[in-house]
Amino acid sequence: AEGGDWGVATNWSPAGLPTASDSVDIPAVATQPVLSAPVAIRALTVQPGALVNMNSFALNVAGALSAPNTTSFIGGGGTLGLSGTASTLGGTIGAAVPVNVTGSYALTGRTVLGNLTISGTGDLAANGQTLVVSAALNTTASGTLTMTNALDSVLVTGAAIFGGGFTGGKLTAGYLKVGGSFSQTTGITPSSFAASGSHKTELGAAAVRVVTFANPGFGTGTSQFNDLDI
């Protein structure tokens, strides 16, 4: 992209609007791209110094997303959807744009975003990296968070609500810190937060820490913390 309205063909090199089969590269230019309608593309790379303005429209990426270590998306109101298969995610998305993961993704580096929902059949693997969620984390439908590496670190500023898919064998290592309330709810499975192995959860410094399990216990058909720091 050369900047300006995403929906203008001449703002792209080569000229023409990106389609769902295109991989898009956003360089740092004087006029940054601004969405003017919902967009679906195959993959997206945002170069250092570049900024994508969502302008309240949805952007769906059906593959890898690579962003720099500074805020790369602004213009809240639209959702950044990630629907790829065995894809990767890394960089600083920014707090203004909610992210919805419906595909399978592994982090490639420190990743910072705002509200995060893992839904559908989505899975997000920390993959030995740090994930910073500066708002709330929510798993729904069959969505899951995978933490199986001792270096996995997931830091949630707001609430964490685990009401997604079966997590047996998916929360076996790493460190989860929750600054707000923690809730496990029953969606399609009572085991939406079944931590084990060396996995550790820490509840943050909020004055009131609320923990709710819809299916507490140990063994099949339950959810539980493994190690817990308060």
Disulfide bonds with the S-S distance in Angstrom:
none
